[in-house]
Amino acid sequence: MSTSCFDREDETFIVLVNREDQHSIWPHWKAVPAGWAAVEGVKGDKKTVLAYVEGHWTDMRPRSLRDWMQQQELQAGAPVAGNVAG
């Protein structure tokens, strides 16, 4: 039984991001799949790239959902989170 490259601790990974701001780790030697882009300057062991993902992908909602929710708040006249005057 072989071990997946994603399960190997000695593998070198990169971080990918798609147009919805979703993140993934990816073996550095594999072709980047369509719809994804490599994050510049982020490459290392599994622990390193997972730490990057955990620190940068803090809102699991896809970008399109976040944009839609913000538009709904604006249309309703509600203050947008993070934009409270005071």
C-alpha positions in Angstrom: 0.0 0.0 0.0 1.5 3.3 -1.0 1.3 6.6 0.9 -0.3 9.6 -0.6 2.1 12.5 -1.2 -0.3 14.6 0.9 0.3 12.3 3.9 4.1 12.5 3.7 5.8 14.7 6.3 9.0 15.0 4.2 7.2 16.4 1.1 7.6 20.0 0.0 4.4 21.8 -0.5 3.2 25.1 -1.9 0.0 27.0 -1.1 -2.7 27.5 -3.7 -5.6 30.0 -3.8 -8.6 30.1 -6.1 -10.8 33.0 -7.2 -13.1 32.4 -4.2 -10.1 33.0 -1.8 -10.1 29.3 -0.8 -6.7 27.9 0.1 -5.1 24.5 -0.4 -1.7 22.9 0.1 -0.2 21.2 -3.0 3.0 19.2 -3.7 5.5 21.5 -5.3 6.3 19.2 -8.1 2.6 18.7 -9.3 1.1 20.9 -11.9 -1.1 23.6 -10.5 -4.8 22.7 -11.3 -6.9 25.0 -13.5 -8.6 27.7 -11.5 -5.9 27.8 -8.8 -2.7 30.0 -8.4 0.4 29.4 -6.3 1.0 32.0 -3.5 4.3 33.6 -4.3 7.1 32.9 -1.8 5.2 30.2 0.2 6.9 26.8 0.0 8.0 24.4 2.6 7.2 21.4 4.7 3.6 20.5 5.5 3.7 22.2 8.9 5.0 25.4 7.4 2.4 25.7 4.7 -0.5 24.7 6.9 0.5 27.4 9.3 0.4 29.9 6.4 -3.1 28.7 5.4 -4.4 28.8 9.0 -3.1 32.4 9.4 -4.4 33.7 6.1 -7.6 31.8 5.4 -9.5 33.0 8.4 -13.0 33.3 6.8 -14.1 30.0 5.3 -17.0 31.7 3.3 -16.3 31.9 -0.4 -15.6 35.4 -1.7 -18.8 35.4 -3.7 -20.8 34.7 -0.6 -19.0 37.4 1.4 -19.6 39.9 -1.4 -23.3 38.9 -1.6 -23.8 39.2 2.2 -22.1 42.6 2.2 -24.4 43.7 -0.7 -27.5 42.5 1.3 -26.3 44.5 4.3 -25.8 47.6 2.2 -29.3 47.3 0.7 -30.9 46.8 4.1 -29.1 49.9 5.4 -27.4 47.9 8.1 -23.8 48.8 9.0 -21.3 46.6 7.4 -19.1 44.6 9.8 -15.9 46.4 10.4 -17.2 49.7 9.2 -18.9 51.0 12.3 -18.5 54.7 12.8 -17.3 55.9 16.2 
